[in-house]
């Protein structure tokens, strides 16, 4: 069934993007991706670590686009105390 209400569609897209971001963040954390070395050279990443970084980056992009769509649909709310 296709969603025709733009607000409901934006809400669904945002929820999906947030779930994707949370999953990608956990994969990134679990991959133990090194960000620097003692000598200042870029660290070696395994294929899994590289995929975790790229997946996290893509999930952030998807999330920002969904957040922008939610704002355009007028469904954003101000954060309460602490976030």
FIROFI-848833 format. One record per residue: residue in three letters; x, y, z of N, C-alpha, C, CB in turn. Coordinates in steps of 0.1 Angstrom, whole numbers, plus 2048, in hexadecimal, padded with zeros to 3 digits. Glycine has a CB too. Example, Ala and Ser with C-alpha at 12.3 -4.5 7.8 and 13.67 -1.06 7.14 Angstrom:
BEGIN
ALA8847C784E87B7D384E8847DF84E8717D385A SER8807EA8478897F584788180084F88D7FA839 
This chain:
BEGIN
UNK8087F480080080080080980C8007F680080C UNK8068157F780E8227F680982C80080D8277E7 UNK81283380680F83E80F80D84B80781A84081A UNK8018518097FF85D80180086A80A7F185D7FB UNK7FF86881780087482080F8778227F987182E UNK81388381D82188681E82788682C824894818 UNK81F88A83682388A84482687B84981989184D UNK81D87284581E86484982A85E84281185C846 UNK82C86183583785C82E84486183483686181F UNK84586E83785187483D85486D84B85088383F UNK84986B85284B86485F85185685E83E864867 UNK84B84F85485084185185F84184D84783A847 UNK86284A84487084B83F87984F84A870856834 UNK87585885387E85C85E880850867878868866 UNK87684986A87783D87388083286D869837876 UNK87F83086088782785989682B85988382484B UNK8988388578A683E8578AC83D8648A584C852 UNK8A484086F8AA83F87C8AE83088089F844886 UNK8A582787C8A981987E8B581587789D81087A UNK8B681986A8C28168628CF81C8698C081B854 UNK8CE82986D8D982F8748DD8288808D583E877 UNK8D48248888D781D8958DE8108928CB81B89D UNK8D98098888DF7FC8848EE7FE87F8D77F5879 UNK8EF8088768FD80B87190681087C8FC816866 UNK90181888590A81C89090F810898902826899 UNK90680789B90A7FB8A29147F289B8FE7F28A6 UNK9127F188E91C7EA8869297F08869177E8877 UNK9297FE88593680588693D803893933814884 UNK93580489E93B8018AB9417F38AC9318048B6 UNK9397EA8A893D7DB8A99497D88A09317D38A5 UNK94B7E08969577DD88D9647E28939547E487F UNK9637EA89D9707EF8A49797F68999777E48AB UNK97380089397B80788898581088E97180E87F UNK99280E88B99C81789099C8248889AA81088F UNK99D82F88F99C83C8889AA843887993845890 UNK9B383E88F9C184488E9CB83A8939C1852896 UNK9D783D8909E28358959EC83E89C9EA82E889 UNK9F58388A49FE83F8ACA088488A4A068368B5 UNKA0B843898A1484A88FA0D854886A1C840887 UNKA008558879F985F87F9F585B871A0186B87D UNK9F984E86D9F58498609E78448609FF83E85B UNK9E08448559D283E8559D38308589CC840847 UNK9CA82B8619CA81D8659C581485A9C281B871 UNK9C980785B9C47FD8529B67F98569CD7F0852 UNK9AC7F884D99F7F385099D7E68499947FD84C UNK9967DD84F9927D08499867D484098E7C5853 UNK9837CA8379777CD82E96A7CF8379757C1825 UNK9697C884295D7CA84A95D7D885195D7BF855 UNK9697DC85596A7EA85B9667F48509787EC861 UNK96C7F38449697FC83A95A7FD8379717F982D UNK9547F18369457F083393D7F783E9417E2831 UNK9427F584B93B7FB85693C80A8559417F6863 UNK94781085194981E85094082384595882284D UNK94081D83993882282E92982083193C81A821 UNK92681583891881383B91381E845916806842 UNK91B82284F91882C85891683A85292282D864 UNK92083D84891F84984191284A83992B84A838 UNK90F83F83290383F82A8F6840832902832821 UNK8F683983E8EB83A8478E984884C8EC831853 UNK8F485084E8F285E8528EC866847900863856 UNK8F186383B8EB86B8308DC86882E8F3867823 UNK8D885C82F8CA85882E8C285E8398C984882F UNK8C885F8468C18658518BF87484F8C986285E UNK8CA87B84A8C98898488BE88C83E8D688F844 UNK8BE8858338B38878298A588482F8B687D81D UNK8A487A83789787783D89388284789786A844 UNK89D88784E89A89285789689F8508A6895860 UNK89C8A18458998AD83C88B8AB8378A38AF831 UNK88789F83387A89D82E86F89E83987988F828 UNK87389A84586A89C8518678AA85486F89485D UNK8728B28538718C18558688C784B87F8C7856 UNK86A8C383E8628C98338548C58358688C4826 UNK8518B983A8438B583C83D8BB8498428A683D UNK8458C28518408C985D83E8C08688348D0859 UNK8458B58698438AC87584E8AB87F84189E86F UNK8578B587E8628B588885D8BC89586E8BC883 UNK8638B88A08608BE8AD86C8C38B48588B48B6 UNK86B8CC8BC8778D18C487B8C68CE8748DF8CB UNK8878C58D088C8BB8DA88A8C08E889B8B88D8 UNK8868B78F08848BA8FE8918BB90687B8B0905 UNK8918BC91389D8BD91B8A68B091889A8BE92A UNK8B28B39168BC8A89148BC8A29068B989D91E UNK8B68A88FD8B78A38F08AB8A38E78BB8958F0 
